[in-house]
């Protein structure tokens, strides 16, 4: 009987850890860099797929509906997001599952454009978002106006940043709709296969996803080996087109849409160490090819003595990127608590190396209420081609970006989750998170005015997520 209980509890832990890692890897697969602010609410996984004490599959034969809404705000009036998500999962009594997830994003606010601050006001000119407009001056979002470039008839959007401020585009806004589908089934008593796909649409971006996976149990279900292959095809289509890399920022309509392709392989092993401890080790390797620059981001070319802006160039990134990461996770049952401890090491051929450590502890108060505090620490090096600015009079490199996500920085996030189960399979939860990035680059050697400025444009954000999970036959 003890051996049977050990296997059942181990299966519960293995399932929970697999879900946790799947969510982590799904987020990383779509990120531009190893670390981004993760603002996508995921369906709750706090209701385990099996009851921890009995090993009973509580989802078998049930339809589960998970819904959540996220409110996200960056400090300084920057990006604000509202994101509702809903998913439905059909669990067959024979082990088959079919799920669908729907996501909507609404983002507004101000976004750094990549330029450096200066002691005087700076004016930036971009193509108008409505090509063909002929009016000379009209109001627009934030500090932006539409103007006609004298002698050309070209309509442009201009916005001015006050002296001493980090240049941000106040007109940032976007919406996203996404759907994800997945299906899995057991092939035999020890083997499970899965397949999935998805589509995401933004105002200026489209993404198509597909994935397949296979897992197999060994050692009487105490060891699981798994592998998955993920493919993504993205289309970047700004309203004013794709700018030529390292060309001077101007009001002209740019080039045609650009695409990129991402293929990622994840292989891992999950091991039941004992009845209280489950561990997992994953290796991921991915290749991205195609357009990877940000069409909205620029780099300042500054005076080598004063640090004043001379001109602004559109950024340029390599069209190939190889990523590798190793993930090590642990789920440990300690009395009434459930500890989740993980670490991740990352490397890519852009020169970024990063390390992540994450810890959370779920504490149960009676059969219904739980509290789950957590903390996450992240640190990365800068990409080889990251530049806060370029110096006038020097040769322009082949690649250059001032995106803070490619800079050297550290980040820490603290979160607290409160959950209440009003039945064994239904719960409501509230999660609050504070996330802050800190730049690690020393700018004391910067020219003139810039030596006294904090050039890191990373974010400090607060998010609140409210979720509900219900199941029925």
Protein Blocks (a to p, Z undefined) as FASTA:
>chain_A
ZZmmmmmmmmmmmmmmmmmmmmmmmmmmmpmbfbdcdfbdcddfkbcfbdfklopafkgo
pacddddddddddehhiacddddddddddddfkopacdddddddddedjddehiacdfbd
cddddddfbghiabfbdcdehjbccdddehklpacddddddehiacddfkbccddddddd
dddddfblmbccdddddddddfkbccddddddddddeehhiaccdddddddddddddfkb
padehiacdfbdcddddddddddddddddddfblmbccdddddddddedjfbdfkbccdd
ddfklopafbdcdddddfbdcdddddddddddehjbccdddddddddfeopacddddddd
dddehjkbccddddddddddddfkbcfbdcehiacdfbdcfbfklmccdddddddddddd
fbfkbccdddddddddddfbdfklpghjlmmpcfbfcdcddddddddddddZZ
